[in-house]
Amino acid sequence: TGGDPLIAPDLLNYLIDCLIEYADNIRIIRIATRLITHDPQRIGNTFFNILKNSSKNLRFEIATQINHSVEFFPETIEVIEKIRETNTPIYAQNVLLKGVNDDKEELLKLYNTMRYYDVEPHYLFHCVPIKGMHHLRTTVQRGIELTEELVNSGKLSGRGKPMYTLMTDIGKVTLYDGVISDKKDGYLHIRTKYKYADRLKWNPSWVLPETAYVDDNGYIGIRYLDGH
C-alpha cells in the first residue's frame, strides 16, 4: 500500500531475498500491482526472474485491479501470459463505477474475460466514499442487485463470481443477508464479525473510529456513507 513494487524491481528482489534469509516463517508473498494494465511494458525480466528463481518453499501470488474488459490490452495479455508461465496465480479486484461498469452485461464480459485469461475474481468493491469520487458511486443497493443478477442468472461460471464488498473504516465487509441493519441520514449501518477485543489484543493502541461502535456481543458495527 502506498506505491507499486514493480516500479522498483531491484529493491523488491532485495526485500524478498531478506525475507527468505531472515523470515522463513513467511510462506506466501502477495505482490499487488497496477502496472499490468497501467504500464505493462515496465514489467521486465527482473520481475519474472524473481518469480522463477525464488526459494522452492515460497509461493507468490499477484494481485491487481481491473475494472473494465477494455483494460485487457495486447500488452496486458502478454504480461499475464508470462506470469502464468511461472505458475504464479493472478487475481483481480474490481470497483463498481457508475457509468463505467454498473451494467450486468458489462460485468459479465469483464468476468468472462478474466476467466479466459486465468485471472481469478476476488472482490467487487463498492466505490469508496473519498473526495472527488461521488459521481462514480452507485448506491450499495445497486451493487447488490447487479451481484445477484451475476451469481444467480446461470450466465457466469461459479469460478468467475466475485464477492461484493465494502471497504469501511475498520476493514472489508462482504455483503450477505442481514449485514446491513439500518439506513439513516444517507449512512448504512453495517454489522460485522470483527470483535473489538481482538483489535485490542492485536494492537493495544488501536482506537475505535468515530464511525464505529461496539454492540452488546462485542462485535464492531460501522456507519458507511451510501452512494447516489
Summary of the structure (lengths in Angstrom):
residues: 228
radius of gyration: 19.6
end to end distance: 28.0
largest distance: 54.5
contacts: 622
relative contact order: 0.10
helix: 37%
strand: 27%
